[in-house]
């Protein structure tokens, strides 16, 4: 069900993604896990609250133009689902899949105008979620444009947060 929205470049509706995530997380009861991109809305955050208490929320603040540029440089090989990025993982021959030699396409939702609209919708929906987690004292934000510059700070936070969890489990 979620795929039909993703293939069109749309955000998956709350009720669909929430049902999917809650079902998966219930299977992992008693385990530690890391979520990427969930929750994005207050409705999703409320559903997650009914399931667990979050230890840590990380927000990576990357400038709008940087995100738009990166996402709009994505091309795919539809039959296989292979994804190329003209900056980070370009095909060996421009416009051609490395394995089959078939043409790559840029999906409508990866075109700059569509990416910009999607990012604006995400920002509007996510702002109240960030405020919620900030008010609870679990939100940690990192800003930048390069993974190798942001990652050491994220890693240090994880290391400090996970070490106490591991110590508790050992007892």
ABEGO torsion letter per residue (X at the ends): XAAAAAAAGBBBBAAAAAAAAAAAAAAABGBBBBBBGOBABAAAAAAAAAABBBABBBBBBBBAAAAAAAAAABBBBAAAGBBBBAAABBBABBGBBAAAGBBBBBBAAABAAAAAAAAAAAAAAAAAAAAAAAAAGABBBBBEABAAAAAAAAAAAAAAAAAAAAAAAAX
